[in-house]
């Protein structure tokens, strides 16, 4: 087995090196978040916690928009949490 073939197999086993090796930079697909989230980072929202609604600010959003990391306004950072969209309005 030639050295090039060994390197190509090793690259493939380690994450697809051989697939990107043969493809020019301009032809490589660009990863992108295609999900359109209902809420944005820094947006002020209302979040439901134990049946009551509290003002909060969105700090982070998961790539697939399945969860939002929020900070409750006026509360300690220890209350910051990941919440699902059904708890936000």
Buried (B, 14 or more C-beta within 10 A) or exposed (E): EEEEEEEBEEBEEEEEBBEBEEEEEEEEEEEEEEEEBEBEEEBEBEBEBEEEEBBBBBBEBBEEBEBBBBBBEEEEEEEBBEBEEEBBE
